[in-house]
Amino acid sequence: MMISEFIARTKFEPTAEEYDKIEEEYYNFDGDKDKFCRSWVRHGGIQRLSRERVRKINDLKKQLEELNKTYNEDMQFYEDRDAKLCKELNDTRAEKDAALDKLAAIRTMLI
C-alpha cells in the first residue's frame, strides 16, 4: 500500500517515519488494505501516533532547552574570558606606556 492510499482511506497524514511503522504493521496484518486501514483507525492508530508526536515534541523541547542552557553558559564563559583578556591587554598597554614615559624622561635628562 502506498502512503497516498493510506491517507485516502484513513484521512490521517503520517510522516514518512510514521508510515514506515504503519507499513510494517500492514505487512503483518492478515487482510487487505481496506480492512487494515479500518482496523488501524478503530484500534486507536491515530491516537497512538498523536501521543507519540506529543512525546517527540516534548523530547525536542527538552533538548532545545538543554542546548539553550549550554549555549548561554558557553556565551557567559567566553564573555568573561574576553573581558579578562581585554583587561590584561589594557593593563599591559598601561605598563608599556608608563615604561616609555620613564624612558622618555630619562632621555630628556641625558640630553
C-alpha positions as CSV (number, residue, x, y, z in Angstrom):
1,M,0.0,0.0,0.0
2,M,1.3,3.5,-0.8
3,I,1.1,6.3,1.7
4,S,-1.4,8.2,-0.5
5,E,-3.7,5.1,-0.4
6,F,-3.4,5.0,3.4
7,I,-4.2,8.8,3.7
8,A,-7.2,8.4,1.4
9,R,-8.6,5.5,3.5
10,T,-7.9,6.9,7.0
11,K,-8.0,10.7,6.4
12,F,-4.7,10.8,8.5
13,E,-1.4,12.0,7.1
14,P,1.5,10.3,8.8
15,T,5.1,11.4,8.4
16,A,7.4,9.2,6.3
17,E,8.9,7.8,9.5
18,E,5.5,7.1,10.9
19,Y,4.4,5.5,7.7
20,D,7.3,3.1,7.8
21,K,6.0,1.7,11.1
22,I,2.4,1.6,9.7
23,E,3.6,-0.2,6.7
24,E,5.3,-2.8,8.9
25,E,2.0,-3.3,10.7
26,Y,0.3,-3.7,7.4
27,Y,2.7,-6.4,6.2
28,N,2.0,-8.3,9.4
29,F,-1.8,-7.9,9.1
30,D,-4.0,-10.7,7.8
31,G,-6.3,-8.8,5.4
32,D,-6.5,-6.3,2.6
33,K,-5.7,-2.6,2.6
34,D,-9.3,-1.5,3.4
35,K,-9.6,-3.9,6.3
36,F,-6.2,-2.9,7.7
37,C,-7.0,0.8,7.5
38,R,-10.4,0.4,9.2
39,S,-8.8,-1.8,11.9
40,W,-5.9,0.6,12.3
41,V,-8.3,3.6,12.9
42,R,-10.7,1.5,15.0
43,H,-7.9,0.3,17.3
44,G,-6.5,3.8,18.1
45,G,-3.8,4.2,15.4
46,I,-4.4,7.9,15.1
47,Q,-4.4,8.4,18.9
48,R,-1.3,6.3,19.3
49,L,0.6,8.3,16.7
50,S,-0.7,11.6,18.1
51,R,0.6,10.6,21.6
52,E,3.9,9.7,20.0
53,R,4.1,13.1,18.3
54,V,3.4,14.9,21.5
55,R,6.1,12.8,23.3
56,K,8.6,13.6,20.5
57,I,7.7,17.3,20.6
58,N,8.3,17.3,24.3
59,D,11.6,15.5,24.0
60,L,12.7,18.0,21.3
61,K,11.6,20.9,23.6
62,K,13.8,19.5,26.4
63,Q,16.7,19.0,24.0
64,L,16.3,22.6,22.9
65,E,16.2,23.9,26.4
66,E,19.4,22.0,27.3
67,L,21.1,23.3,24.2
68,N,20.0,26.9,25.0
69,K,21.3,26.4,28.6
70,T,24.6,25.1,27.3
71,Y,24.8,28.0,24.8
72,N,24.1,30.6,27.4
73,E,26.7,29.1,29.8
74,D,29.3,29.0,27.0
75,M,28.5,32.6,26.0
76,Q,28.9,33.7,29.6
77,F,32.3,31.9,29.8
78,Y,33.6,33.5,26.6
79,E,32.3,36.9,27.5
80,D,34.0,36.7,30.9
81,R,37.2,35.4,29.2
82,D,37.1,38.2,26.7
83,A,36.6,40.8,29.4
84,K,39.6,39.3,31.4
85,L,41.8,39.3,28.3
86,C,40.9,42.9,27.4
87,K,41.7,44.0,31.0
88,E,45.0,42.2,30.8
89,L,45.8,43.8,27.4
90,N,44.8,47.3,28.7
91,D,47.0,46.7,31.9
92,T,49.9,45.6,29.7
93,R,49.5,48.7,27.5
94,A,49.4,50.9,30.5
95,E,52.6,49.4,31.9
96,K,54.2,49.8,28.5
97,D,53.1,53.4,28.2
98,A,54.4,54.1,31.8
99,A,57.8,52.5,30.9
100,L,58.0,54.5,27.7
101,D,57.2,57.7,29.6
102,K,60.0,56.9,32.1
103,L,62.4,56.2,29.3
104,A,61.5,59.5,27.6
105,A,62.0,61.3,30.9
106,I,65.4,59.7,31.3
107,R,66.4,60.6,27.7
108,T,65.4,64.2,28.2
109,M,67.6,64.3,31.4
110,L,70.5,62.9,29.4
111,I,70.3,65.4,26.6
